[in-house]
Structure formats: structure tokens, C-alpha cells
Amino acid sequence: MVNRSKELFERALRCIPGGVNSPVRAAKAVGTVPVFISDAEGAMLRDADGREYIDYVCSWGPMILGHAHGEVIEAVRRWAERGTSYGAPTEIEVEMAETICAMVPSMEMVRMVNSGTEATMSAIRLARGFTGRDKIIKFDGCYHGHADSLLVSAGSGVATLGIPGSPGVPADLARHTVSLPFNDLEAVGLAFRRFGSEVAAVIVEPVAGNMGVVLPEEGFLQGLRDMTSRYGALLIFDEVITGFRLSAGGAQEVFSIRPDLTCLGKIIGGGLPVGAYGGRRDIMERVAPQGDIYQAGTLSGNPVAMAAGLATLKILRDGSLYNDLKEKGKMLFSGLKEAAESSGVSVTVNSIGSMGSVFFTKGPVKDFESAARASTRIFREYYGQMLRGGIYLAPSAFEASFVSLAHSQQLIEKTINSAKEAFRFLAAEIC
């Protein structure tokens, strides 16, 4: 029997490092050949061999409306017919900026870029330039893209592949990055007492999504806000995942915290490559050409990407849609927890709104150290069983699952039934 995914992967290995253009996609952590996708619609994917799956990767978060949403596709089509790139300003990028600033009040000004990595990299350069300081505080297991300073104790693919940071990051850069345990305010306080006058910013995922989903404990985010204000450092929220995922105003609206700078991506591109960073007007006015801190990009504000993102945000401005997403998320993640418990499999399920993770550990999971105790061996078997049951999950124990507006109750029930079969297998064969 022909296996097109295997054939395509073998071809890819000859011309692409590892056969993929982003490491986790290689599925090394789950011991399989990556699934090559041919097309998608709603909550469903179809692979190169014609098999269909219920999708909980959602392109790693952006497809909150579902795949090939009619209004998004039509917006892309209309702009593509007018040309795909000009390298010049357009009205639609102004409308996008106005929409973001209206939906996220802390973002008084915003600059569009092409990826989440560009957004975080640019925000950190801006923080350093604005404060005149060099050090950055981040948190173990939080992934903020692959910029040099941010690969210290990173999550996502770095955690999945077991890479301790990365070769190629100069020691002089790494020494300016202080990485601390997530949810540990005491450690943050110690770091500020030692380095306070040198710290330009604290960057944090308000809800961690790259070591699996890990929620902030009560008072953690407010503590970061208080300490950065006290020591004259900036607070940067990396909302590349949570921006417009948890609410129309992001995680900062959910937790009532106003950061100085915010990084966005994923959903604001509607599935196309987009990122953005923005925040306080006095800080953003330091960005060139208005100010002296340089950042540029040939395709920044690309009109086709702006069209896809703006079409998505216009739908999400109806905040009532988040109630639907929250109910679907609750149905899925509570159903997975109950399915595991009824089979005698020990799991911890962390979730908020329409994103969550299943950790194969008794828990609780509150930081990278506790997340790393989860069994990757059991997850590997779980992934394989779910894939055979027609459920597409991220091929990593350290990634989030996402629910979209296109996921129906029927599809979620089918997912939970597949999980019951998977957990029964695990209980009998593994656990």
C-alpha cells in the first residue's frame, strides 16, 4: 500500500534539514513519519493519502475560526487579485492597526512584522533601547521564538527535542538573559534585587503554551507587573498564542493586567505569516522612523496577510463567540480527563478557554520542571492511538491543543470516544 506521507518525507529529507521547515513537525518525539496534509476545511484535515482527521493543532493556534473559513478566503482572494505585495503602505494595514489598538487597549501603537519571533525580538530590542539596559528576564519552558537571547531554557521544539538551548548563541548574549521558574515570584524578586538596575524587561507568556498549557498562579502576573514598575523595567506579554485566543482582548483582558508591550502573531494573520508588537505610545514612538530604535521588514504589513487577519478579527470582535469556544474547550478537556480517570490512567489536564494539554503525570503541572516529569513514552503511545482513531494532535508532549469555532459537539464527542479507546489501550499495555 502506497504511503504518500512517507514518500514525501523521504523526498524532503534530501533537500530540507530534517525533512521539515520547523523541527516539531518531524514527529521524532512520537516515533512516526510526519503526516503530510493536502487540504483542510472547518475542523477537518485530509492527508496526502486521503485520510481525514479531526484537527486539534489548528496550525498551532491560528485557525480559531476553522480552516478555509469563507470570509477569510474571500478576503484573501480579493486582495490577491490586486497584487500580492507592494512594499508600500496600504489602507488595510492602517485598518488592521486601528482594530488591534481598539481590541487591546494597552497597545496604543502597533508595528506589524512577519512572525512571532520577529515580534518578540523587536520588542526586546525596543525595551533595551528605551531603558538603556541589557538584561532580560524570561521563564523556563516559555518559548518566545528563535532569536538568540530567547533560546535560553526555551520550551516548544527545544523542549521536545531535548536541546539544551542551542549552539550558535554567543555566550555574551546568553549572559544577558536570566531564566527563572514560571510561577515563582520569589525567584523573580531575588533576580531583581541582584540585577534590578540592569533589567530592561520581563517577557512572559501570560498563559504558557509551549511547555504544554501551564496557567499562571493567582498573583503571579500581578507580581510581575508590580516588580517591573518598581524597578523601572518593562513588562512584555508574549501573546502570540493567547492573543485573541482567550478573549477579544487577549489574556491581559482575562487577568486584568496591563503590560507595557505586547507581542502578537498566529490569529492576527488568519493563517498567513504575520506578527505584531505594540504598547505604550511613549515607548513605541522610539521605533524608527519616528524614533531611533531600528526595525524594518520588506513584507511587513503585507496586504494579503492583513486581509486574512482583519477578516478574522472582525468576526472575533463579537465577544460572545468566546463563550462558545469556552464551552467547547470545557467539553473537550473535561471529557479527556474523565476518560483517562475512568481507565485508571494518571493524567493532569490543564486548560483555559479553548486551549489545553494532557500531561501523563499525577501533577500538578505549574512550571517547566513539573511539566518535564510527564511521561513522553506514554504520550508517544497516546499520540499513535489517537492518530489511528482519526484525531490529529501536536506530535509533542509539550504543545497545546486548540479548539476552533468549527469544532462541533459531535466532533468533540467523537474525539472523547477515541480517547477512551486510547486510554484503555494505555491502561492495558503501558501503564
Number of C-alpha atoms within 10 A of each C-alpha: 3 7 9 15 18 16 13 16 19 14 12 15 12 10 10 11 11 16 18 16 11 10 16 21 19 19 19 17 19 23 13 14 16 19 22 17 15 13 14 17 14 21 24 21 22 18 16 17 14 12 12 19 21 23 28 24 21 25 16 17 24 28 27 27 24 23 25 17 18 14 16 20 15 15 19 22 14 12 18 15 9 10 10 14 16 12 13 11 12 13 8 18 21 14 14 23 21 15 15 25 18 14 18 20 15 22 25 20 20 24 22 24 25 21 22 25 22 26 26 30 22 24 28 24 16 24 29 21 18 20 17 13 17 19 25 25 22 27 28 20 31 33 26 28 20 18 14 18 24 28 25 26 23 26 28 24 20 23 24 23 15 11 14 12 19 14 10 7 15 11 11 9 14 18 13 17 22 21 23 21 19 25 22 16 19 13 14 25 15 11 16 19 11 11 15 19 16 19 27 28 27 25 26 23 27 25 26 27 26 25 29 31 26 30 21 18 13 10 12 18 25 16 17 23 20 12 20 23 13 11 17 15 27 26 25 29 29 29 29 30 27 28 26 29 28 23 24 21 23 22 23 23 18 12 15 12 16 22 22 24 29 29 32 31 33 28 29 27 26 30 24 21 23 27 25 30 29 27 26 18 15 11 20 25 17 17 21 12 11 10 11 13 18 14 16 14 12 12 18 23 28 25 26 25 28 29 30 27 26 25 23 25 21 12 13 20 17 10 13 11 14 20 14 15 25 20 13 22 24 19 16 23 25 16 19 23 20 16 21 26 15 13 17 15 23 19 21 20 24 22 23 17 21 29 29 24 24 23 27 22 20 14 16 14 21 19 24 26 14 16 23 19 14 22 14 19 13 18 21 19 19 23 23 18 19 21 19 13 19 18 24 23 23 21 25 24 30 27 26 28 24 28 30 27 19 18 22 14 13 9 17 19 14 16 23 24 16 21 23 22 18 23 27 19 17 20 15 11 9 13 12
